[in-house]
Amino acid sequence: PEEFDEHNLDPEDLRLVPVRCELWGGCAWINLDDNAPAFRDCFEPFASIYDAWKVESLRVEWWQSCRLPVNWKLATAAFMEGYHVPQTHPQLLPSSQPATASKPPGLAQTNLYFMRTLGEGMAGMTHENDVRIAEGLQDMELPADPAAAMALWRSTLNDAIVGWHRARGCDIPDLNELQRQGITEAINFGFPHYFVLPQYSSASSYRIRPLGPEETLFEIWSLTRIPPDQITGKPTPPEPMAPDDKRWPPIPAQDFSNLPRQQKGLHSKGFEYMRLSSRIEGLISNFERVIDGFLAGLPYDALIPAIQRTNTTIDVPIVDLGFTAPLGTQAPAAAR
């Protein structure tokens, strides 16, 4: 330092160039466009839904990332519909539950099978704490009517989970009150690259970013409620793993196994466009058309309402975004 003139060591002059940064949900959101609208405007109704779910009180149990040899939009669209589950994750189906010699499994046992299988498959999401709480309720008496039995099971389990976590000092919402408010989705998308998948007290979260036209960084966080007096280590950015790395939990491994094949298919001479269901693959069309709006340089007063219509759950219809005609049942091969 002594080799520099004093005026060259002014802290105000040496500091890094400030960035536009807003905090929400336990994350820092950086925007490179100083003229963009406020973060909240771009993240509704997603932000309000997860404010109610108290996403900011979640803490990281583990964080891993994958370098996928696919276009980032293809990787994102893969999680915008749920009909792939029976083929990609057959272990989650009730028919995969091991049969017993005595009698068919009851409602509680069927739900416990799904909770355990999802928790093991994601190494989280349905947390082992919540599974243990559910196991303690499996012998409860339920009505003969299936709908009434399911309603009683869910409400009792929700109350038990909330009570257990609050007794540990965790900040967790009333899950039954969220249901009364209609906040029941098991997955929601926040444009352009963020998913939260809540289950009872905990969640998985995805962030999907391009590393180039043919490569994607796919990050997964396993999030849960941890008592405020429990000290945990600071999460550090993980070293990206290959999609076929044996350390991946079963469900991400299944998802990652077919995405590279889809990317290769986009380059096929016979591939002209992607056919979409207007009823359950609308989020893919809506997502692509919002990106088209940005590429076309549309003003934010046109883009913000379209973004908000894209910040939804999955399996939704194609909607009119106000600036492009719905693509119907076809989507261009934009990811080639």
TIKOLFI-352278 format. One record per residue (C-alpha): residue number from 1; x, z, y. Coordinates in nm, 3 decimals, decimal comma, m for minus. Layout:
// residues N
NUM:X:Z:Y $
...
***
This chain:
// residues 336
1:0,000:0,000:0,000 $
2:0,283:0,073:0,239 $
3:0,366:m0,299:0,240 $
4:0,034:m0,380:0,410 $
5:m0,063:m0,333:0,772 $
6:m0,309:m0,052:0,828 $
7:m0,589:m0,284:0,936 $
8:m0,566:m0,457:0,594 $
9:m0,647:m0,128:0,418 $
10:m0,975:m0,055:0,592 $
11:m1,213:0,071:0,317 $
12:m1,505:m0,106:0,481 $
13:m1,313:m0,432:0,461 $
14:m1,186:m0,380:0,105 $
15:m1,512:m0,280:m0,062 $
16:m1,685:m0,523:m0,294 $
17:m1,947:m0,750:m0,148 $
18:m2,281:m0,568:m0,186 $
19:m2,545:m0,719:m0,410 $
20:m2,920:m0,700:m0,394 $
21:m3,006:m0,436:m0,653 $
22:m3,330:m0,253:m0,732 $
23:m3,386:0,023:m0,987 $
24:m3,674:0,031:m1,232 $
25:m3,732:0,151:m1,585 $
26:m3,388:0,303:m1,621 $
27:m3,221:m0,029:m1,541 $
28:m3,048:m0,185:m1,240 $
29:m3,192:m0,527:m1,156 $
30:m2,957:m0,754:m0,961 $
31:m3,089:m1,060:m0,778 $
32:m2,849:m1,325:m0,650 $
33:m3,116:m1,462:m0,415 $
34:m3,127:m1,253:m0,099 $
35:m3,447:m1,430:0,004 $
36:m3,639:m1,356:m0,314 $
37:m3,949:m1,134:m0,307 $
38:m3,925:m0,768:m0,403 $
39:m3,855:m0,692:m0,768 $
40:m4,193:m0,527:m0,812 $
41:m4,377:m0,840:m0,703 $
42:m4,190:m1,040:m0,967 $
43:m4,246:m0,789:m1,248 $
44:m4,615:m0,711:m1,233 $
45:m4,826:m0,631:m1,428 $
46:m4,541:m0,555:m1,672 $
47:m4,397:m0,289:m1,441 $
48:m4,723:m0,098:m1,398 $
49:m4,791:m0,103:m1,773 $
50:m4,455:0,053:m1,851 $
51:m4,471:0,294:m1,560 $
52:m4,780:0,432:m1,733 $
53:m4,586:0,440:m2,060 $
54:m4,302:0,626:m1,881 $
55:m4,038:0,378:m1,988 $
56:m3,791:0,531:m1,741 $
57:m3,771:0,847:m1,954 $
58:m3,646:0,659:m2,260 $
59:m3,281:0,691:m2,353 $
60:m3,054:0,470:m2,559 $
61:m2,987:0,554:m2,924 $
62:m2,797:0,232:m2,990 $
63:m2,720:m0,098:m2,818 $
64:m2,600:m0,411:m2,995 $
65:m2,568:m0,778:m2,904 $
66:m2,549:m1,110:m3,083 $
67:m2,397:m1,446:m2,990 $
68:m2,661:m1,690:m3,110 $
69:m2,578:m2,063:m3,132 $
70:m2,910:m2,156:m2,971 $
71:m3,052:m2,235:m2,630 $
72:m3,171:m1,919:m2,454 $
73:m3,525:m2,052:m2,405 $
74:m3,558:m2,120:m2,776 $
75:m3,437:m1,768:m2,854 $
76:m3,689:m1,626:m2,607 $
77:m3,982:m1,836:m2,727 $
78:m3,922:m1,718:m3,084 $
79:m4,066:m1,378:m2,984 $
80:m4,364:m1,513:m2,788 $
81:m4,591:m1,552:m3,090 $
82:m4,665:m1,326:m3,383 $
83:m4,769:m1,569:m3,654 $
84:m4,409:m1,600:m3,776 $
85:m4,420:m1,242:m3,907 $
86:m4,576:m1,307:m4,253 $
87:m4,306:m1,560:m4,343 $
88:m4,008:m1,414:m4,157 $
89:m4,081:m1,045:m4,222 $
90:m4,296:m1,035:m4,538 $
91:m4,200:m0,674:m4,606 $
92:m4,427:m0,568:m4,317 $
93:m4,743:m0,698:m4,485 $
94:m4,973:m0,447:m4,658 $
95:m4,949:m0,661:m4,973 $
96:m4,578:m0,573:m4,992 $
97:m4,657:m0,206:m5,035 $
98:m4,555:m0,090:m5,384 $
99:m4,855:m0,052:m5,613 $
100:m4,932:0,278:m5,780 $
101:m5,074:0,321:m6,127 $
102:m5,348:0,559:m6,021 $
103:m5,539:0,421:m5,720 $
104:m5,495:0,191:m5,420 $
105:m5,315:0,349:m5,124 $
106:m5,538:0,507:m4,864 $
107:m5,538:0,440:m4,491 $
108:m5,277:0,705:m4,415 $
109:m5,043:0,581:m4,688 $
110:m5,082:0,219:m4,574 $
111:m5,001:0,315:m4,215 $
112:m4,707:0,525:m4,328 $
113:m4,573:0,232:m4,528 $
114:m4,581:0,012:m4,217 $
115:m4,424:0,281:m3,998 $
116:m4,140:0,344:m4,244 $
117:m4,077:m0,026:m4,307 $
118:m4,074:m0,112:m3,937 $
119:m3,853:0,186:m3,854 $
120:m3,604:0,099:m4,128 $
121:m3,619:m0,271:m4,043 $
122:m3,539:m0,213:m3,675 $
123:m3,323:0,099:m3,719 $
124:m3,559:0,253:m3,465 $
125:m3,864:0,133:m3,271 $
126:m4,092:0,341:m3,497 $
127:m3,870:0,646:m3,477 $
128:m3,802:0,867:m3,777 $
129:m3,932:1,165:m3,578 $
130:m4,271:0,997:m3,546 $
131:m4,269:0,902:m3,914 $
132:m4,212:1,266:m4,010 $
133:m4,501:1,371:m3,786 $
134:m4,725:1,113:m3,955 $
135:m4,613:1,234:m4,299 $
136:m4,740:1,578:m4,205 $
137:m5,088:1,432:m4,148 $
138:m5,114:1,212:m4,456 $
139:m5,346:1,450:m4,643 $
140:m5,594:1,491:m4,357 $
141:m5,957:1,424:m4,442 $
142:m6,085:1,094:m4,303 $
143:m6,437:0,946:m4,280 $
144:m6,547:0,696:m4,543 $
145:m6,616:0,431:m4,278 $
146:m6,290:0,234:m4,233 $
147:m6,326:0,188:m3,857 $
148:m6,404:0,556:m3,801 $
149:m6,119:0,657:m4,030 $
150:m5,871:0,439:m3,841 $
151:m5,988:0,574:m3,505 $
152:m5,952:0,935:m3,620 $
153:m5,611:0,872:m3,779 $
154:m5,475:0,704:m3,468 $
155:m5,604:0,960:m3,221 $
156:m5,486:1,254:m3,434 $
157:m5,142:1,099:m3,485 $
158:m5,111:1,016:m3,115 $
159:m5,193:1,374:m3,016 $
160:m4,951:1,514:m3,273 $
161:m4,666:1,291:m3,155 $
162:m4,726:1,369:m2,789 $
163:m4,748:1,742:m2,857 $
164:m4,426:1,744:m3,062 $
165:m4,223:1,558:m2,800 $
166:m4,362:1,758:m2,507 $
167:m4,274:2,080:m2,688 $
168:m3,911:1,958:m2,683 $
169:m3,930:1,898:m2,309 $
170:m3,961:1,519:m2,329 $
171:m4,154:1,323:m2,068 $
172:m4,405:1,125:m2,273 $
173:m4,746:0,990:m2,169 $
174:m5,075:1,079:m2,333 $
175:m5,093:0,798:m2,589 $
176:m5,469:0,831:m2,633 $
177:m5,520:0,807:m2,258 $
178:m5,314:0,487:m2,256 $
179:m5,545:0,348:m2,524 $
180:m5,847:0,437:m2,313 $
181:m5,685:0,245:m2,027 $
182:m5,637:m0,058:m2,252 $
183:m5,258:m0,023:m2,270 $
184:m5,224:m0,098:m2,640 $
185:m4,991:m0,399:m2,675 $
186:m4,703:m0,366:m2,920 $
187:m4,491:m0,614:m2,722 $
188:m4,477:m0,734:m2,363 $
189:m4,264:m0,996:m2,191 $
190:m4,112:m0,965:m1,843 $
191:m4,005:m1,301:m1,698 $
192:m3,752:m1,445:m1,741 $
193:m3,570:m1,272:m2,029 $
194:m3,689:m0,918:m2,107 $
195:m3,910:m0,771:m2,380 $
196:m4,024:m0,415:m2,455 $
197:m4,173:m0,337:m2,796 $
198:m4,321:0,016:m2,789 $
199:m4,427:0,216:m3,093 $
200:m4,561:0,567:m3,036 $
201:m4,282:0,763:m2,863 $
202:m4,008:0,502:m2,885 $
203:m3,931:0,133:m2,842 $
204:m3,698:m0,156:m2,895 $
205:m3,600:m0,374:m2,601 $
206:m3,458:m0,727:m2,589 $
207:m3,265:m0,909:m2,317 $
208:m3,187:m1,276:m2,375 $
209:m2,942:m1,463:m2,152 $
210:m2,773:m1,805:m2,163 $
211:m2,401:m1,837:m2,225 $
212:m2,431:m2,216:m2,208 $
213:m2,681:m2,482:m2,316 $
214:m2,618:m2,411:m2,686 $
215:m2,536:m2,039:m2,688 $
216:m2,725:m1,720:m2,609 $
217:m2,637:m1,353:m2,569 $
218:m2,918:m1,160:m2,739 $
219:m2,910:m0,785:m2,673 $
220:m3,115:m0,518:m2,849 $
221:m3,162:m0,159:m2,736 $
222:m3,313:0,110:m2,955 $
223:m3,482:0,356:m2,718 $
224:m3,642:0,695:m2,772 $
225:m3,738:1,022:m2,602 $
226:m3,455:1,273:m2,600 $
227:m3,486:1,627:m2,458 $
228:m3,335:1,649:m2,109 $
229:m3,093:1,924:m2,212 $
230:m2,951:1,717:m2,499 $
231:m2,628:1,547:m2,393 $
232:m2,575:1,195:m2,520 $
233:m2,284:0,962:m2,466 $
234:m2,292:0,694:m2,200 $
235:m2,397:0,358:m2,349 $
236:m2,118:0,103:m2,337 $
237:m2,157:m0,275:m2,360 $
238:m2,120:m0,373:m2,727 $
239:m1,891:m0,637:m2,869 $
240:m2,124:m0,925:m2,965 $
241:m2,173:m0,972:m3,338 $
242:m2,245:m1,290:m3,531 $
243:m2,608:m1,352:m3,629 $
244:m2,521:m1,311:m3,998 $
245:m2,321:m0,990:m3,951 $
246:m2,414:m0,746:m4,228 $
247:m2,444:m0,461:m3,978 $
248:m2,768:m0,597:m3,833 $
249:m3,083:m0,410:m3,937 $
250:m3,307:m0,618:m4,168 $
251:m3,563:m0,742:m3,913 $
252:m3,318:m0,874:m3,649 $
253:m3,117:m1,029:m3,933 $
254:m3,429:m1,213:m4,049 $
255:m3,505:m1,335:m3,695 $
256:m3,149:m1,450:m3,636 $
257:m3,132:m1,636:m3,969 $
258:m3,370:m1,918:m3,875 $
259:m3,297:m1,965:m3,504 $
260:m2,976:m2,169:m3,551 $
261:m3,168:m2,406:m3,781 $
262:m3,434:m2,451:m3,513 $
263:m3,167:m2,538:m3,257 $
264:m3,027:m2,805:m3,488 $
265:m3,378:m2,944:m3,530 $
266:m3,409:m2,996:m3,155 $
267:m3,131:m3,254:m3,179 $
268:m3,302:m3,452:m3,453 $
269:m3,377:m3,814:m3,361 $
270:m3,726:m3,763:m3,494 $
271:m3,801:m3,470:m3,263 $
272:m3,995:m3,576:m2,953 $
273:m4,181:m3,264:m2,846 $
274:m4,292:m2,925:m2,968 $
275:m4,657:m2,885:m3,063 $
276:m4,812:m2,565:m2,929 $
277:m5,135:m2,387:m3,005 $
278:m5,327:m2,365:m2,678 $
279:m5,480:m2,038:m2,800 $
280:m5,189:m1,832:m2,933 $
281:m4,872:m2,003:m2,806 $
282:m4,972:m2,013:m2,443 $
283:m4,693:m1,781:m2,336 $
284:m4,435:m2,040:m2,442 $
285:m4,602:m2,307:m2,228 $
286:m4,654:m2,070:m1,935 $
287:m4,290:m1,955:m1,953 $
288:m4,153:m2,310:m1,963 $
289:m4,372:m2,424:m1,673 $
290:m4,266:m2,134:m1,452 $
291:m3,904:m2,235:m1,513 $
292:m4,002:m2,592:m1,424 $
293:m4,144:m2,456:m1,100 $
294:m3,812:m2,295:m1,012 $
295:m3,625:m2,616:m1,098 $
296:m3,864:m2,810:m0,875 $
297:m3,784:m2,577:m0,584 $
298:m4,139:m2,450:m0,539 $
299:m4,187:m2,175:m0,279 $
300:m4,218:m1,815:m0,390 $
301:m4,578:m1,791:m0,275 $
302:m4,656:m2,041:m0,553 $
303:m4,416:m1,897:m0,809 $
304:m4,504:m1,526:m0,787 $
305:m4,866:m1,559:m0,909 $
306:m4,742:m1,782:m1,191 $
307:m4,473:m1,531:m1,290 $
308:m4,730:m1,252:m1,297 $
309:m4,948:m1,458:m1,530 $
310:m4,645:m1,492:m1,757 $
311:m4,559:m1,119:m1,762 $
312:m4,794:m1,057:m2,053 $
313:m4,816:m0,975:m2,418 $
314:m4,776:m1,247:m2,681 $
315:m5,036:m1,460:m2,862 $
316:m5,217:m1,552:m2,540 $
317:m5,375:m1,883:m2,430 $
318:m5,223:m2,144:m2,204 $
319:m5,333:m2,074:m1,846 $
320:m5,352:m2,270:m1,523 $
321:m5,052:m2,158:m1,316 $
322:m5,175:m2,330:m1,003 $
323:m4,897:m2,584:m0,966 $
324:m4,867:m2,777:m1,295 $
325:m5,124:m2,907:m1,537 $
326:m5,130:m2,711:m1,864 $
327:m4,929:m2,884:m2,131 $
328:m5,211:m2,862:m2,381 $
329:m5,073:m2,869:m2,730 $
330:m4,741:m3,033:m2,650 $
331:m4,421:m2,905:m2,494 $
332:m4,129:m3,129:m2,398 $
333:m3,800:m3,111:m2,582 $
334:m3,649:m2,940:m2,279 $
335:m3,408:m2,729:m2,482 $
336:m3,217:m3,024:m2,628 $
***
